[in-house]
Structures are given as C-alpha cells and as structure tokens.
Amino acid sequence: MRDFQFHRPSTVAEALHLLRQASAGKLLGGGQSLLPVLKLDMAEPSDLVSLSGVTELRGIRTEGNQLIIGAFTTHAEVAASAEVRAKIPSLARLADGIGDPQVRNRGTLGGSLAHADPAADYPAAVLGLSATVHTDRRTVPADRFFTGLFETALEPDEILTAVRFTIPQRAAYAKFASHASRYAVVGVMVAQYPGGVRVGVTGAGPSAFRWTAAESALTARFAPESLAGLTYPADDLTSTPEATADYRAHLLPIMTKRAVQTALG
Ligand SMILES: Cc1cc2nc3c(=O)[nH]c(=O)nc-3n(C[C@H](O)[C@H](O)[C@H](O)COP(=O)(O)OP(=O)(O)OC[C@H]3O[C@@H](n4cnc5c(N)ncnc54)[C@H](O)[C@@H]3O)c2cc1C
C-alpha cells in the first residue's frame, strides 16, 4: 500500500477543499470497500479524506412523506433506528442483512452507494423506494444515479450527503444472499405507492435496475399471482462462478414474489 496523507475534516466544505487540493484525493467512509481496494494496490490515493468527523452527514429524520438518512449513517444505525423501523421497516431489515456485524458497524449508506457494487443491497432500496440522492451540489433521482458497473453519476470530487426515501404504503426486500459474504446474488425491493408499484433489483446485472414489467403487473394487482409467467431475459444478466445468468433469471421472479408475499404480511 502506498503512503498517503490522512485528513479528518469536520465539515463538508472543509472535506471538499481538502479533496480539491490533493493531487489524487479520495473520500473515506467506513472503509469496508475502500480499504480492501487499497490493500490490493487497486487505488493509490495521495490523500484520504475521512468523513467520520463530519457530523452534518449523520442522522435520520422524517419530513412529511420522506425519510432522510445522512450519508455517514452506518448500516447498524439504520437497522436499529426506531424511526426507520416505524416508517420503512423493510429498509431496517435490509440494513440488518448486510454482511456481518463488523461490516454493519463500520459501513455507511453513502459509501455503499458511491461504491455501487453490483451486488450491494442499498441500490435496490434506493430504486424501489423512489429515493433522491443528495450531494454537496445537487439532487440526483435514483433512476439516474447508477450508471454502470461500479459507476455512478457522482463526479470525482462530489460528496454524497444524504438520501431521501419516499415512505411507501407497504414494501419488502427479499434477497438470495451469497453464502460467503451475504452480498445479494439477487435482491429485490418491492414498494407500493398510491401512484403505482416500484421494483428495484440488485445483484442480477452489472448495476441495479428497475423491473418495469413486474411493476406494471403489480400495479394492476398487488399479489404474487400477478407475476405468473413473467420472466426476465438472462442475456441482460450477470454470470459469475457463484451463479450463472440463467440462474439469476430463475431467481428474479422468485425473489420478487417473496417480497410481495412479505409486504402483504
Ligand atoms: C466481508 C464484507 C461483506 C459485505 N457484505 C455486504 C452485503 O451483504 N451487502 C452490501 O450491500 N454490502 C456489503 N459489503 C459492503 C459494505 O456494505 C460497505 O460498507 C460498503 O460497500 C462501502 O461503505 P463504506 O462506508 O465502508 O465506504 P468506503 O469503503 O469507505 O468507500 C467506498 C467508496 O465510496 C466513496 N465514498 C464513501 N463515502 C462517500 C460519500 N459520502 N460521498 C462520496 N463518495 C463516498 C469512497 O471514496 C470509496 O470510493 C460487505 C463488505 C465486506 C468487507
């Protein structure tokens, strides 16, 4: 691992300034994805700007029909939050199913979304729960945030500050988890709103996506039977040693049905 300068600013403005001054600066969230990357010499930043002292990036609150979670909120904090459990219980359960206790105690919502691992859980929630991603300079709708494999709409010097989730009438997340890491082989967030149903999918493809055919079927009637006969083309899905594209295509309707069943209670 190459030597780097470590910084711990206390405001977003200070973090931005440090990032812009560095020749190759990188933000540090909980370090659960970035530190392995550094250990493998897959990135060689000149400066690491830790967000752990930036209190304005922490916290969970409700405003009208929106649940707002700060970017530096850990998975464990989301899972344990009375506010999240009351407003979007499926989001608390999703956070509780990420990795293991160490990952949940260190990893953050902002770090997970900025890293955009194709098998991460939060991307399904951001798409399914009609979220907007807030940064130091703009608001990005969930539908425009994930742009490819480990790629997002964020600029290199842009800080993700918070996510606003729209509180659904009901929702549930179903994940077929990797036995080794708990990452999603296929994970599906189904959420019902007065205007229709949203289905956010992670793990299955190079980046998270919405399954619009399932959304139309479930908007017509919110029941597992509405998905009968619905399939997703394997050609668009990912093959890994753990699961072929055909297997992921097989899992996708099954996990979607499970999410609907759970949401119906
Ligand atoms: C063993 C193991 C198992 C795991 N299992 C799962 C799982 O089941 N499900 C799952 O979803 N994830 C899983 N993860 C990943 C975990 O959730 C990480 O916490 C997450 O991917 C990264 O969050 P972090 O806060 O640690 O970010 P970091 O590792 O610190 O940073 C990741 C990237 O995001 C950038 N970044 C961080 N914060 C911000 C910000 N606020 N604005 C802009 N850029 C930022 C960094 O510069 C870096 O590029 C696992 C990780 C490990 C090590």
Ligand as a Chemical Component Dictionary entry (heavy atoms), coordinates in Angstrom:
data_LIG
# 
_chem_comp.id                   LIG 
_chem_comp.type                 NON-POLYMER 
_chem_comp.pdbx_formal_charge   0 
_chem_comp.three_letter_code    LIG 
# 
loop_
_chem_comp_atom.comp_id 
_chem_comp_atom.atom_id 
_chem_comp_atom.alt_atom_id 
_chem_comp_atom.type_symbol 
_chem_comp_atom.charge 
_chem_comp_atom.model_Cartn_x 
_chem_comp_atom.model_Cartn_y 
_chem_comp_atom.model_Cartn_z 
_chem_comp_atom.pdbx_ordinal 
LIG C1  C1  C 0 -16.931 -9.006 4.197  1  
LIG C2  C2  C 0 -17.844 -7.970 3.605  2  
LIG C3  C3  C 0 -19.171 -8.295 3.368  3  
LIG C4  C4  C 0 -20.036 -7.344 2.818  4  
LIG N1  N1  N 0 -21.332 -7.718 2.593  5  
LIG C5  C5  C 0 -22.179 -6.804 2.068  6  
LIG C6  C6  C 0 -23.557 -7.143 1.842  7  
LIG O1  O1  O 0 -24.051 -8.228 2.166  8  
LIG N2  N2  N 0 -24.342 -6.193 1.274  9  
LIG C7  C7  C 0 -23.872 -4.932 0.944  10 
LIG O2  O2  O 0 -24.636 -4.123 0.451  11 
LIG N3  N3  N 0 -22.604 -4.593 1.158  12 
LIG C8  C8  C 0 -21.739 -5.483 1.717  13 
LIG N4  N4  N 0 -20.445 -5.112 1.959  14 
LIG C9  C9  C 0 -20.010 -3.748 1.608  15 
LIG C10 C10 C 0 -20.290 -2.779 2.772  16 
LIG O3  O3  O 0 -21.665 -2.526 2.829  17 
LIG C11 C11 C 0 -19.539 -1.443 2.662  18 
LIG O4  O4  O 0 -19.786 -0.774 3.835  19 
LIG C12 C12 C 0 -19.943 -0.523 1.566  20 
LIG O5  O5  O 0 -19.899 -1.105 0.307  21 
LIG C13 C13 C 0 -18.990 0.678  1.497  22 
LIG O6  O6  O 0 -19.290 1.570  2.520  23 
LIG P1  P1  P 0 -18.151 2.259  3.352  24 
LIG O7  O7  O 0 -18.808 3.317  4.183  25 
LIG O8  O8  O 0 -17.352 1.262  4.049  26 
LIG O9  O9  O 0 -17.324 3.020  2.210  27 
LIG P2  P2  P 0 -15.753 3.071  1.901  28 
LIG O10 O10 O 0 -15.229 1.699  1.746  29 
LIG O11 O11 O 0 -15.070 3.965  2.868  30 
LIG O12 O12 O 0 -15.796 3.832  0.493  31 
LIG C14 C14 C 0 -16.276 3.194  -0.665 32 
LIG C15 C15 C 0 -16.236 4.199  -1.831 33 
LIG O13 O13 O 0 -17.191 5.234  -1.612 34 
LIG C16 C16 C 0 -16.553 6.531  -1.600 35 
LIG N5  N5  N 0 -17.306 7.301  -0.600 36 
LIG C17 C17 C 0 -17.509 6.981  0.703  37 
LIG N6  N6  N 0 -18.352 7.857  1.273  38 
LIG C18 C18 C 0 -18.686 8.761  0.313  39 
LIG C19 C19 C 0 -19.545 9.914  0.283  40 
LIG N7  N7  N 0 -20.261 10.303 1.353  41 
LIG N8  N8  N 0 -19.634 10.614 -0.876 42 
LIG C20 C20 C 0 -18.951 10.216 -1.980 43 
LIG N9  N9  N 0 -18.130 9.136  -2.019 44 
LIG C21 C21 C 0 -18.018 8.418  -0.876 45 
LIG C22 C22 C 0 -15.101 6.267  -1.280 46 
LIG O14 O14 O 0 -14.246 7.272  -1.782 47 
LIG C23 C23 C 0 -14.891 4.920  -1.972 48 
LIG O15 O15 O 0 -14.663 5.134  -3.339 49 
LIG C24 C24 C 0 -19.560 -6.044 2.503  50 
LIG C25 C25 C 0 -18.221 -5.699 2.755  51 
LIG C26 C26 C 0 -17.366 -6.651 3.297  52 
LIG C27 C27 C 0 -15.949 -6.253 3.586  53 
# 
loop_
_chem_comp_bond.comp_id 
_chem_comp_bond.atom_id_1 
_chem_comp_bond.atom_id_2 
_chem_comp_bond.value_order 
_chem_comp_bond.pdbx_ordinal 
LIG C1  C2  SING 1  
LIG C2  C3  SING 2  
LIG C2  C26 DOUB 3  
LIG C3  C4  DOUB 4  
LIG C4  N1  SING 5  
LIG C4  C24 SING 6  
LIG N1  C5  DOUB 7  
LIG C5  C6  SING 8  
LIG C5  C8  SING 9  
LIG C6  O1  DOUB 10 
LIG C6  N2  SING 11 
LIG N2  C7  SING 12 
LIG C7  O2  DOUB 13 
LIG C7  N3  SING 14 
LIG N3  C8  DOUB 15 
LIG C8  N4  SING 16 
LIG N4  C9  SING 17 
LIG N4  C24 SING 18 
LIG C9  C10 SING 19 
LIG C10 O3  SING 20 
LIG C10 C11 SING 21 
LIG C11 O4  SING 22 
LIG C11 C12 SING 23 
LIG C12 O5  SING 24 
LIG C12 C13 SING 25 
LIG C13 O6  SING 26 
LIG O6  P1  SING 27 
LIG P1  O7  DOUB 28 
LIG P1  O8  SING 29 
LIG P1  O9  SING 30 
LIG O9  P2  SING 31 
LIG P2  O10 DOUB 32 
LIG P2  O11 SING 33 
LIG P2  O12 SING 34 
LIG O12 C14 SING 35 
LIG C14 C15 SING 36 
LIG C15 O13 SING 37 
LIG C15 C23 SING 38 
LIG O13 C16 SING 39 
LIG C16 N5  SING 40 
LIG C16 C22 SING 41 
LIG N5  C17 SING 42 
LIG N5  C21 SING 43 
LIG C17 N6  DOUB 44 
LIG N6  C18 SING 45 
LIG C18 C19 SING 46 
LIG C18 C21 DOUB 47 
LIG C19 N7  SING 48 
LIG C19 N8  DOUB 49 
LIG N8  C20 SING 50 
LIG C20 N9  DOUB 51 
LIG N9  C21 SING 52 
LIG C22 O14 SING 53 
LIG C22 C23 SING 54 
LIG C23 O15 SING 55 
LIG C24 C25 DOUB 56 
LIG C25 C26 SING 57 
LIG C26 C27 SING 58 
# 
